[in-house]
Amino acid sequence: EDQVTQSPEALRLQEGESSSLNCSYTVSGLRGLFWYRQDPGKGPEFLFTLYSAGEEKEKERLKATLTKKESFLHITAPKPEDSATYLCAVYNQAGTALIFGKGTTLSVSS
Amino acid sequence: DSGVTQTPKHLITATGQRVTLRCSPRSGDLSVYWYQQSLDQGLQFLIQYYNGEERAKGNILERFSAQQFPDLHSELNLSSLELGDSALYFCASSVRSGQGADTQYFGPGTRLTVL
């Protein structure tokens, strides 16, 4: 069964305290792994797409990496405005829909 | 701003009623996807349309239906509403039919409250 699991469910950091979020997936024939950021009551905002193991992408304080079984979202020196829920998703085996993890809710305090 | 628009932002209605949610995809995108997000279930795929045709169905109830019009906007119809239908409903769009690995861009959502 196609599945995405994210950990931890919640993460509290001090401003400047770097950390990583994990996304593990099981799907046959990965068609891309997607990271989104979601603020409360808003739509998911696209961050990154990763297609193959070893690929890395960066945007400001965020860096996403991909292995054959999981992806990491590294947050370097986070700021309070990075507080949000981070969602990971992969396409199902048929390639017709995204399967989302339940997300990691990040809180960064100053 | 993703370029995907959804109306209305909020909808409050009673059990047993019917509502219509509207979505306009990004310019040039042919695929529209509908998702439901509730607190306990997370984001769940409902249905996909590509260039006016239904392409895939997920966990969509029989009381729910959708369509995509020639101008590519889409509507999600929810009928015989129940308390458990209260959720955020998101529309997303992508360029192609989803057979590849298209990035889906999400709209701001419609918050449905059923009383």
Interface residues (C-beta under 8 A of the other chain):
Chain A: R31 G32 F34 Y36 G41 K42 G43 P44 E45 F46 T49 Y51 L87 A89 Y91 A94 G95 T96 A97 L98 I99 F100 G101 K102 G103
Chain B: S2 V4 Y33 G42 L43 Q44 F45 Q48 R55 A56 G58 L88 F90 A92 G98 Q99 G100 A101 T103 Q104 Y105 F106 G107 P108 G109 R111
